[in-house]
């Protein structure tokens, strides 16, 4: 009997060793696969258009540095720019018609998106110093460095990382992820079909026109491909104009984000391999991999359009009359922006923001007493609420 007990204990020990050895093999395979994926990802990332940047937003006063400090431990903000570029050479200079700040909240494992309206009147700066015009002009005039400087000085932020993509890159990403399901109105389908003609020509990608609905206000969920998704996000000639377009752009980005989260590693490597030649960034491959490995498990949180309080008007500024979106006031809107980005964190606008805000009030004639009544402004209600 004693011998049987000893055999039983020995057998158990052997089984445990086999089990542990099995775990070790599985763990080793996982590590090997992980190393392979990282190496493969690094090889793929070599296709990206990397632009080393010396811009650090460090050339500011000590008090403003404290304000802009990314609070705010646990937060990262990356600027995402979409431009109407026909090839990779045009990625460095062009009007940034899509400007989104992606706030990565590591504390709550969440990503919040802020659209900057392309026609917003801001101090875009440049070699000549102060220059007030539409904010989408900064990237065209001075590339990513001037754009980042504009964002940080006008909004009291410290954004140093960016990624710029053209039409083709976005369209290819949608196609490689299997398309997107988007609910749209009848009039949006008409506009999308019209935009598809040019988008297809620019990207060299195909599409099939979507059958129109009987009524402009009817709704339908359409499975769109890359050309159609880009065309949908370009629509601005309907109710809500650029404000509604910004909502569409965030919706497309949100659906892409969700698709990417559920895609397998081979699919994502394929997406990266095909799309990265159409991307310009100052993020290193190590930074992209590190960020991607954390964000892929995060959820998309609330979204915001900036400026929240605004008036559209023709304003004579910087030697010309411009059709702009006036932040009413810049100070008021920057406070709301910081409340959105860094909830629960105390914030007081810097002197730079106060100065810029005063200049915009002087140029436009719109002060704090002119904040619009949103109850009678359909375009703004669209942005304040959800897309539909």
C-alpha positions as CSV (number, residue, x, y, z in Angstrom):
1,X,0.0,0.0,0.0
2,X,2.8,2.3,0.9
3,X,4.4,1.6,-2.5
4,X,1.2,2.6,-4.3
5,X,1.0,5.8,-2.4
6,X,4.6,6.6,-3.4
7,X,3.8,5.8,-7.0
8,X,0.7,8.0,-6.8
9,X,2.8,10.9,-5.5
10,X,5.5,10.4,-8.1
11,X,2.9,10.2,-10.9
12,X,1.3,13.5,-9.6
13,X,4.7,15.1,-9.6
14,X,5.3,14.0,-13.2
15,X,1.9,15.2,-14.3
16,X,2.6,18.6,-12.6
17,X,5.9,18.8,-14.4
18,X,4.2,18.0,-17.7
19,X,1.6,20.6,-17.0
20,X,4.2,23.2,-16.1
21,X,6.2,22.2,-19.1
22,X,3.1,22.7,-21.2
23,X,2.6,26.2,-19.8
24,X,6.2,27.0,-20.5
25,X,5.9,25.9,-24.2
26,X,2.7,27.9,-24.6
27,X,4.3,31.0,-23.0
28,X,7.4,30.5,-25.1
29,X,5.2,30.4,-28.3
30,X,3.4,33.5,-27.2
31,X,6.6,35.3,-26.6
32,X,8.0,34.1,-30.0
33,X,4.8,35.3,-31.7
34,X,5.0,38.6,-29.9
35,X,8.5,39.2,-30.9
36,X,7.7,38.2,-34.5
37,X,4.7,40.6,-34.5
38,X,6.7,43.4,-33.1
39,X,9.5,42.8,-35.6
40,X,7.0,42.5,-38.4
41,X,5.3,45.7,-37.2
42,X,8.6,47.5,-37.1
43,X,9.4,46.4,-40.7
44,X,6.0,47.6,-41.8
45,X,6.4,50.9,-40.0
46,X,9.6,51.5,-42.0
47,X,7.2,52.4,-44.8
48,X,5.9,55.5,-43.0
49,X,6.9,59.0,-43.9
50,X,8.7,60.0,-40.7
51,X,9.5,63.7,-40.2
52,X,11.8,64.4,-37.3
53,X,10.5,67.5,-35.4
54,X,12.5,69.9,-33.2
55,X,9.3,71.4,-32.0
56,X,8.7,70.8,-28.2
57,X,6.5,73.7,-27.3
58,X,9.2,74.6,-24.8
59,X,9.8,78.2,-25.9
60,X,7.2,79.6,-23.6
61,X,7.2,81.3,-20.2
62,X,7.4,79.3,-17.0
63,X,3.8,80.2,-15.9
64,X,2.4,79.1,-19.3
65,X,4.5,75.9,-19.2
66,X,2.8,75.0,-16.0
67,X,-0.6,75.7,-17.6
68,X,0.1,73.6,-20.6
69,X,1.8,70.8,-18.8
70,X,-0.1,67.7,-19.9
71,X,-1.8,67.5,-16.6
72,X,-2.2,66.1,-16.1
73,X,-0.5,62.9,-15.7
74,X,-2.0,60.0,-17.6
75,X,-3.1,62.1,-20.6
76,X,-1.7,62.2,-24.1
77,X,-3.0,64.3,-27.0
78,X,-2.1,63.5,-30.6
79,X,-3.1,65.7,-33.5
80,X,-4.8,63.8,-36.4
81,X,-4.8,65.8,-39.7
82,X,-6.6,64.9,-43.0
83,X,-5.5,66.8,-46.1
84,X,-6.5,66.9,-49.7
85,X,-3.2,65.6,-51.0
86,X,-2.8,63.6,-54.2
87,X,0.5,62.0,-53.3
88,X,3.0,61.5,-50.5
89,X,5.0,64.6,-51.5
90,X,2.0,66.9,-50.8
91,X,1.7,65.6,-47.2
92,X,4.0,68.2,-45.8
93,X,2.1,71.3,-47.0
94,X,-1.6,71.7,-47.7
95,X,-4.8,73.0,-46.0
96,X,-5.6,70.8,-43.1
97,X,-9.3,70.4,-43.8
98,X,-9.7,67.8,-41.0
99,X,-8.2,68.5,-37.6
100,X,-8.9,66.2,-34.8
101,X,-7.3,66.1,-31.3
102,X,-7.3,62.6,-29.9
103,X,-7.0,62.8,-26.1
104,X,-5.8,59.4,-24.8
105,X,-6.9,59.2,-21.2
106,X,-4.8,56.4,-19.7
107,X,-6.4,56.9,-16.3
108,X,-9.8,55.8,-17.5
109,X,-8.7,53.8,-20.6
110,X,-10.6,56.1,-22.9
111,X,-10.1,58.1,-26.1
112,X,-11.9,61.4,-26.5
113,X,-12.1,63.3,-29.8
114,X,-12.2,67.0,-30.5
115,X,-12.8,68.4,-34.0
116,X,-11.3,71.8,-34.7
117,X,-13.5,73.5,-37.3
118,X,-11.4,74.4,-40.3
119,X,-12.7,78.0,-40.6
120,X,-12.1,78.9,-37.0
121,X,-10.5,82.3,-36.6
122,X,-7.3,81.8,-34.7
123,X,-3.8,83.4,-34.5
124,X,-2.0,81.1,-37.0
125,X,1.4,82.8,-36.4
126,X,4.2,82.2,-38.8
127,X,7.5,84.0,-39.6
128,X,5.7,87.4,-39.6
129,X,4.4,87.0,-36.1
130,X,0.7,87.4,-35.2
131,X,-1.5,86.6,-38.2
132,X,-5.3,85.9,-37.7
133,X,-7.0,83.8,-40.3
134,X,-8.7,80.4,-40.8
135,X,-6.9,77.9,-38.7
136,X,-6.6,75.3,-41.5
137,X,-4.1,77.6,-43.2
138,X,-1.4,77.1,-40.6
139,X,-0.4,73.7,-41.8
140,X,-0.3,74.9,-45.4
141,X,1.9,77.9,-44.5
142,X,4.4,76.2,-42.1
143,X,3.7,72.5,-42.0
144,X,3.2,70.5,-38.8
145,X,5.4,72.7,-36.7
146,X,3.3,75.9,-37.4
147,X,0.1,73.9,-36.9
148,X,1.2,72.5,-33.5
149,X,2.4,76.0,-32.4
150,X,-1.0,77.4,-33.4
151,X,-2.8,74.7,-31.4
152,X,-0.7,75.1,-28.3
153,X,-0.6,78.9,-28.2
154,X,-4.4,79.4,-28.9
155,X,-5.6,76.5,-26.8
156,X,-3.1,76.3,-23.9
157,X,-2.0,72.8,-24.8
158,X,1.3,71.0,-25.2
159,X,0.7,68.8,-28.2
160,X,3.9,67.7,-29.9
161,X,2.9,64.6,-31.8
162,X,0.9,64.4,-35.0
163,X,-0.1,62.2,-37.9
164,X,-1.2,63.4,-41.3
165,X,-3.1,61.2,-43.8
166,X,-4.5,61.9,-47.3
167,X,-7.7,60.6,-49.0
168,X,-6.1,57.4,-50.3
169,X,-4.8,56.3,-46.9
170,X,-8.2,56.6,-45.3
171,X,-10.0,54.9,-48.1
172,X,-7.6,52.0,-48.2
173,X,-7.9,51.6,-44.4
174,X,-11.7,51.3,-44.7
175,X,-11.4,48.8,-47.5
176,X,-8.9,46.6,-45.8
177,X,-11.0,46.5,-42.7
178,X,-14.0,45.3,-44.7
179,X,-16.0,48.6,-45.0
180,X,-18.2,50.4,-42.5
181,X,-21.9,50.5,-41.7
182,X,-23.1,54.1,-41.6
183,X,-26.7,55.3,-41.1
184,X,-27.4,58.3,-43.3
185,X,-30.2,60.5,-44.7
186,X,-31.4,60.5,-48.2
187,X,-29.8,63.9,-49.0
188,X,-26.4,62.6,-47.6
189,X,-26.6,59.7,-50.0
190,X,-27.0,62.1,-52.9
191,X,-24.0,64.2,-51.8
192,X,-21.9,61.1,-51.1
193,X,-22.5,59.8,-54.6
194,X,-21.5,63.1,-56.1
195,X,-18.3,63.3,-54.0
196,X,-17.4,59.7,-55.0
197,X,-16.7,60.7,-58.6
198,X,-13.8,63.0,-57.5
199,X,-12.7,60.8,-54.6
200,X,-12.4,57.7,-56.9
201,X,-10.4,59.7,-59.4
202,X,-8.0,61.0,-56.8
203,X,-7.5,57.7,-55.0
204,X,-7.6,55.4,-58.0
205,X,-10.1,53.2,-56.1
206,X,-13.5,51.9,-57.2
207,X,-17.0,52.2,-55.8
208,X,-20.6,51.5,-56.7
209,X,-23.2,54.4,-56.5
210,X,-25.7,53.9,-53.7
211,X,-29.4,53.8,-54.7
212,X,-31.1,57.0,-53.6
213,X,-34.0,57.1,-51.2
214,X,-37.4,58.4,-52.0
215,X,-37.2,61.3,-49.5
216,X,-34.2,63.4,-48.4
217,X,-35.1,62.9,-44.8
218,X,-35.5,59.1,-45.0
219,X,-32.8,57.1,-43.2
220,X,-30.9,54.0,-44.3
221,X,-27.9,52.1,-43.0
222,X,-25.4,51.7,-45.9
223,X,-22.4,49.4,-46.0
224,X,-19.8,51.8,-47.5
225,X,-16.4,51.1,-48.9
226,X,-13.3,53.3,-48.7
227,X,-14.2,55.8,-51.5
228,X,-17.7,56.1,-50.1
229,X,-16.5,56.6,-46.5
230,X,-14.1,59.4,-47.5
231,X,-16.8,61.0,-49.7
232,X,-19.3,60.8,-46.8
233,X,-16.8,62.5,-44.5
234,X,-16.3,65.3,-47.1
235,X,-19.9,66.4,-47.3
236,X,-20.4,70.0,-46.2
237,X,-23.1,71.4,-48.5
238,X,-26.1,70.5,-46.4
239,X,-27.7,71.6,-43.2
240,X,-25.0,72.1,-40.6
241,X,-22.2,72.7,-43.2
242,X,-18.8,72.2,-41.7
243,X,-20.1,71.6,-38.2
244,X,-22.0,68.5,-39.4
245,X,-19.1,67.5,-41.6
246,X,-16.8,67.4,-38.5
247,X,-19.4,65.1,-36.8
248,X,-19.3,62.8,-39.9
249,X,-15.5,62.7,-39.8
250,X,-15.5,61.7,-36.1
251,X,-18.2,59.1,-36.8
252,X,-16.0,57.5,-39.5
253,X,-13.0,57.6,-37.2
254,X,-15.0,56.0,-34.4
255,X,-16.2,53.2,-36.6
256,X,-12.7,52.6,-37.9
257,X,-11.4,52.5,-34.4
258,X,-14.0,49.8,-33.4
259,X,-13.2,47.8,-36.6
260,X,-9.5,47.9,-35.8
261,X,-10.1,46.7,-32.2
262,X,-11.8,43.6,-33.5
263,X,-9.4,42.9,-36.4
264,X,-6.7,40.2,-36.1
265,X,-3.0,40.9,-36.1
266,X,-2.5,39.8,-39.8
267,X,-5.3,42.1,-40.9
268,X,-3.8,45.1,-38.9
269,X,-0.3,44.4,-40.3
270,X,-1.9,44.4,-43.8
271,X,-3.6,47.7,-43.1
272,X,-0.4,49.2,-41.8
273,X,1.6,48.0,-44.8
274,X,-0.8,49.5,-47.3
275,X,-1.8,52.7,-45.5
276,X,1.5,53.9,-44.0
277,X,3.0,55.2,-47.2
278,X,0.2,57.8,-47.2
279,X,0.9,58.9,-43.6
280,X,3.3,61.6,-42.4
281,X,4.2,61.7,-38.7
282,X,6.9,62.6,-36.2
283,X,6.1,59.6,-34.1
284,X,8.8,56.9,-34.1
285,X,7.9,53.2,-34.7
286,X,8.5,52.4,-31.1
287,X,6.1,55.1,-30.0
288,X,3.4,53.9,-32.5
289,X,3.7,50.3,-31.3
290,X,3.6,51.3,-27.6
291,X,0.6,53.5,-28.2
292,X,-1.2,51.0,-30.3
293,X,-0.7,48.2,-27.8
294,X,-2.4,50.2,-25.1
295,X,-5.1,52.1,-27.0
296,X,-6.4,49.0,-28.8
297,X,-8.1,48.0,-25.5
298,X,-9.5,51.4,-24.8
299,X,-13.0,52.7,-25.4
300,X,-14.1,55.8,-27.4
301,X,-15.6,58.3,-25.1
302,X,-17.4,61.6,-25.6
303,X,-16.7,63.9,-28.6
304,X,-16.6,67.7,-29.0
305,X,-16.6,70.3,-31.7
306,X,-14.4,73.4,-31.2
307,X,-15.3,76.1,-30.7
308,X,-18.4,75.1,-28.8
309,X,-19.8,78.7,-28.7
310,X,-19.3,80.3,-32.1
311,X,-20.8,82.6,-34.8
312,X,-20.2,82.5,-38.5
313,X,-19.6,85.8,-40.1
314,X,-17.5,87.8,-42.6
315,X,-14.7,89.5,-40.6
316,X,-12.1,91.9,-41.8
317,X,-8.8,90.7,-40.4
318,X,-5.2,90.6,-41.4
319,X,-5.8,92.7,-44.4
320,X,-8.8,90.8,-45.9
321,X,-12.4,90.0,-45.3
322,X,-12.8,86.4,-44.4
323,X,-15.8,84.1,-43.9
324,X,-14.8,82.6,-40.6
325,X,-16.1,80.8,-37.5
326,X,-15.6,83.2,-34.6
327,X,-15.1,81.6,-31.2
328,X,-17.3,83.6,-28.7
329,X,-15.0,84.1,-26.9
330,X,-11.8,82.2,-27.4
331,X,-11.2,82.4,-23.6
332,X,-14.6,81.0,-22.9
333,X,-14.1,78.2,-25.4
334,X,-10.7,77.2,-24.2
335,X,-12.0,76.9,-20.7
336,X,-14.7,74.5,-22.0
337,X,-12.1,72.6,-24.0
338,X,-9.9,72.0,-20.9
339,X,-13.0,70.9,-18.9
340,X,-13.7,68.3,-21.6
341,X,-10.1,67.1,-22.1
342,X,-9.1,67.1,-18.4
343,X,-12.3,66.7,-16.3
344,X,-12.0,67.7,-12.7
345,X,-8.7,69.6,-13.2
346,X,-8.4,73.2,-12.3
347,X,-7.5,75.6,-15.2
348,X,-7.0,79.3,-15.6
349,X,-6.3,80.7,-19.1
350,X,-2.8,81.9,-19.8
351,X,-2.0,85.5,-20.7
352,X,-1.4,84.5,-24.3
353,X,-5.0,83.0,-24.6
354,X,-6.4,86.2,-23.0
355,X,-4.5,88.4,-25.4
356,X,-5.6,86.3,-28.5
357,X,-9.1,86.3,-27.2
358,X,-9.1,90.1,-26.9
359,X,-7.8,90.5,-30.4
360,X,-10.5,88.3,-31.8
361,X,-13.2,90.2,-29.9
362,X,-11.7,93.4,-31.4
363,X,-11.6,92.1,-34.9
364,X,-15.0,90.5,-35.0
365,X,-17.0,92.7,-32.6
366,X,-18.3,89.6,-30.8
367,X,-17.8,89.5,-27.0
368,X,-19.0,87.3,-24.1
369,X,-22.4,89.0,-24.3
370,X,-22.9,87.7,-27.8
371,X,-22.8,83.9,-27.0
372,X,-25.5,82.5,-29.4
373,X,-28.8,81.1,-28.3
374,X,-28.4,77.6,-29.6
375,X,-32.1,76.8,-29.4
376,X,-32.7,78.6,-32.7
377,X,-29.5,77.5,-34.5
378,X,-29.9,74.1,-36.2
379,X,-26.3,73.9,-37.3
380,X,-25.0,74.3,-33.7
381,X,-27.6,72.0,-32.2
382,X,-26.4,69.3,-34.5
383,X,-22.9,69.7,-33.1
384,X,-24.0,70.0,-29.5
385,X,-26.0,66.8,-29.7
386,X,-25.3,63.6,-31.5
387,X,-25.0,63.3,-35.3
388,X,-28.6,62.1,-35.6
